[in-house]
Amino acid sequence: MTNLDTASIRVVALEDERLAHNYHPLPVVIARGEGAWVTDVEGKRYLDLLSAYSALNFGHGHPAILEAAHEQLDRLTLTSRAYHNDRLGPFAAALAELAGKDMVLPMNTGAEAVETGIKVARAWGYRVKGITPDAATIIVADGNFHGRTTTIVGFSDDPQARDDFGPFAPGFVHVPFGDAAAIEAAIDESTAAVLIEPIQGEAGVIVPPEGYLRAVREITERHGVLMIADEIQSGLGRVGTTFACDREGVVPDVYLLGKALGGGILPLSAVVANADVLGVIRPGEHGSTFGGNPLAAAVGLRVVEMLASGEFQERALALGEHLGVKLAELVGSGVTSVRRAGLWAGVDIDPAFGTGREVAERLLARGVLVKDTHGQTIRIAPPLVVRATELDWAVEQLRVVLAG
Ligand SMILES: *Cc1c(COP(=O)(O)O)cnc(C)c1O
C-alpha cells in the first residue's frame, strides 16, 4: 500500500472491505486505458505488460473492436439461444475458418470452454469410440491451469487451487508436461482425450521441448484419442502464430479459445472442432444463457477478421524476438532464466534480488505493470500493439529495478 495517494487508498480500502479476498492485486487503481498504456485515478501512466493475461492482445480500446461493439450495442445485445440472432452465424463461420475446423460451440469464460471440451470429449468417447458408460478418462499434464471450476481445480496439482474445495470429479489421469512417452503409457481403452496447454501460461510460460506437440498429435491419432489444445491464453496471435500448435504444424482435434477472443471488451470463449467431434452434442445437452450473444459475436467476429490478415501474428513474432534479445541481457544480473514464445515471456528472478511480487511492485513504481506467478517468476505479455521502443524502455526499468 506504499506509494498510494488518498483517492487510491480510499478505493483500495473499499475493495478490501467489500470484495471477497480471492485476489491480491498490485496497489494501483486503474481508471483508463488506451493501446498498451493505462492511467491510474491520479493520472499516472503505466505500460501494461500483462494485457489481462492476454485477454488484451489488441490493446485497450482498439478502435476497430470498439466500433464493432458500439454498433452492436445500439442494435441488439442479447437474445439467448432460444432464438437465432443475425451475428452468431457469421462469427462461428469466420472462427471455424480461421481454425480450419467445421464448427463452433460458443460460451463465455475460458473455464466454461474447458468444461465444454470435457463434456464433448466424454460424449464422443461413449457415442463414437464406444467407451464403457461412465468410465471415460482424460489425460492432463502436471502444472496445468485450465480455470477455476470445481471439476477443473480437481485436476490441478496446485494446492492453492485445490485445498478445501473437494471432493473432486474423477476421470482425470496426470502425466508430466513435455513428456509424450508418458502420455502413450497412460492411454488405455477408457481414454477419451488428452487435454494440454501447448505452452503452460500460469505455470510461468513453460515451453515444452521441440517436437512434443507433434508427438502428442501422432500418439493420440494412432490410439484414437482426441487431442484437446487449451489455447485460451496461448492462442490468437500471442506466440507469433494464430495458435501455439501452429509452431509445430500441429492441428489438434479440439481448440479451446477464450481471453483475446472477446477483444478485451467482454468474456467470449469457444470450442472449435470438426463435425465428427462437436456434432456429438445434441439440443438440450449443453448451453449457456449468454453464450453466443450477438454483442459478443459481433466483437468476436471483428477479432477474427483482425487475426485473418496475419498482421498481429507477425508483430508478435518480430516484437517477441526483439524482447528476447533485451531480456537475455539481464540473465546473470538478477534474472536466472527466460522462457519465451512470441511476445510472451516468463522471467525467473534470482531470489537474492527479491521475489517476483517485489519486483512487480518496484516496476509498478516505475510505471510498468507485470504480474508475478509461482513466487520467483514474472510474466510478460504486452498487448501486440506495443512498440519496440516501449519494450526497450520497459526492460530498462527492469534492469534498473534489479540493479537497485
Ligand atoms: C485463463 C485460462 C483459463 C480460464 O479462463 P477464464 O476466462 O479465467 O475462466 C483456462 N485455460 C487457460 C490456459 C487459461 O490461461
The ligand as an SDF file (V2000), in Angstrom:
LIG
                    3D

 15 15  0  0  0  0  0  0  0  0999 V2000
   -7.2130  -18.1430  -18.2220 C   0  0  0  0  0  0  0  0  0  0  0  0
   -7.1930  -19.5520  -18.6490 C   0  0  0  0  0  0  0  0  0  0  0  0
   -8.3160  -20.3710  -18.4900 C   0  0  0  0  0  0  0  0  0  0  0  0
   -9.5660  -19.9110  -17.7750 C   0  0  0  0  0  0  0  0  0  0  0  0
  -10.1620  -18.8040  -18.3760 O   0  0  0  0  0  0  0  0  0  0  0  0
  -11.2210  -17.9190  -17.5340 P   0  0  0  0  0  0  0  0  0  0  0  0
  -11.7930  -16.9860  -18.5510 O   0  0  0  0  0  0  0  0  0  0  0  0
  -10.4360  -17.2040  -16.4780 O   0  0  0  0  0  0  0  0  0  0  0  0
  -12.2160  -18.8610  -16.9790 O   0  0  0  0  0  0  0  0  0  0  0  0
   -8.2650  -21.6700  -18.9730 C   0  0  0  0  0  0  0  0  0  0  0  0
   -7.1490  -22.1280  -19.5650 N   0  0  0  0  0  0  0  0  0  0  0  0
   -6.0530  -21.3750  -19.7340 C   0  0  0  0  0  0  0  0  0  0  0  0
   -4.8580  -21.9460  -20.4100 C   0  0  0  0  0  0  0  0  0  0  0  0
   -6.0240  -20.0700  -19.2560 C   0  0  0  0  0  0  0  0  0  0  0  0
   -4.9250  -19.3310  -19.3730 O   0  0  0  0  0  0  0  0  0  0  0  0
  1  2  1  0
  2  3  1  0
  2 14  2  0
  3  4  1  0
  3 10  2  0
  4  5  1  0
  5  6  1  0
  6  7  2  0
  6  8  1  0
  6  9  1  0
 10 11  1  0
 11 12  2  0
 12 13  1  0
 12 14  1  0
 14 15  1  0
M  END
$$$$
